[in-house]
Amino acid sequence: MEKIEVGEIFTISDENEEEQEVEVLAAINIEGTDYVAVSFVEDLQEETEEDIDIFFLKVDQDGDFTAIESDEEFDKVSSAFDEIMKEEDEKD
């Protein structure tokens, strides 16, 4: 599987089977599992002061995105991405 890069755009299907384009904002490996933080491309392109929705997805062995199943796993991933974003802000 190729490494997923920040800035890549993928098309995913939502729960209603509607396709949405998402852009990878960050990628991280936690305990041997790859995760990505994504947001809808449409939201990123809008010039607005509103916060954008960010979603965390697990990358399975085939390179497909899957939902994070448990609250415990979500909290672990969310905290890890918060640390990455904090470090990026400190660099700027």
Stockholm file with secondary structure:
# STOCKHOLM 1.0

chainA/1-92         MEKIEVGEIFTISDENEEEQEVEVLAAINIEGTDYVAVSFVEDLQEETEEDIDIFFLKVDQDGDFTAIESDEEFDKVSSAFDEIMKEEDEKD
#=GR chainA/1-92 SS CCCCCTTCEEEEECTTSCEEEEEEEEEEEETTEEEEEEEEHHHHHSCCSSCCCCEEEEECTTSCEECCCCHHHHHHHHHHHHHHHHHHHHHC
#=GC SS_cons        CCCCCTTCEEEEECTTSCEEEEEEEEEEEETTEEEEEEEEHHHHHSCCSSCCCCEEEEECTTSCEECCCCHHHHHHHHHHHHHHHHHHHHHC
//
